[in-house]
Amino acid sequence: MQLTDLNWPAVQALNKDTPVVFPVAALEQHGEHMPLFTDSMLLGEIVRRVAERMKDRVLFAPLMWLGSSDHHLDFPGTLSSPPRMYLDLLSGLAENFIQHGFRRLVFINGHGGNEVPGRQAIFEVRQRHRRRSDLLLLFATYWHLGGKPQERDRALSQKQMGHACEWETSMMLWIAPHLVGGLARLRPVEFGNPFEPAARGWITKDRTGPGHIGDPSLATAEKGEMLFRVFGDDVTALLERVLRWDGKSWDG
Ligand SMILES: [Zn+2]
């Protein structure tokens, strides 16, 4: 069920154990071959598929397209919320729905740069409501939910999500091929090893000239459809766990 379609008495009348999903994505450069709105379009398609399956059991807020994308600002067109502002934005959305009486809040994320502020946001909200024992606050990035697409389809070359890569380009070829162009002239950009397992501060230009990381030339629409199925199943499974939660336990 979509928050945008309801009136306020309908929201008031909902069971407050209904999970509330906030899809969060971005508008940022996606290489020379894909549109700036890629993350929002891909997450939008995953959420559309999941919402169809969950029907009235889950409430979906509209997708927040502005993300934390400062690392891409050297590429024209990128729009970014400063990271601390983004932290407050996500905390504020959660606080709004806690005030409306809801207890199970789930951010479903489609952009890597949102992960650190997103995790911090739910951590801070939990500290503020420390006397409560009935809150479930989750932040989940769709490609980190356990699905292993490369085991489902051996034709996939990449083992992990990159940026404007084989995986993302394949998904875009499935939903909007007219927005993808010039794959044949693109060269792979390796993931490399930036002093792992340490975390290195980076801007996108440290890693790639054209803007992609991975190998978009290997993308096909068929791989994209398979990826949507894997990620849609993963998000659905997470929401089923949220629905099954007993309302108080640490385990889920
Ligand atoms: Zn992306």
Residues whose N, C-alpha, C, O or C-beta is under 5 A from the ligand:
A	BS01	ZN	D39 G110 A164
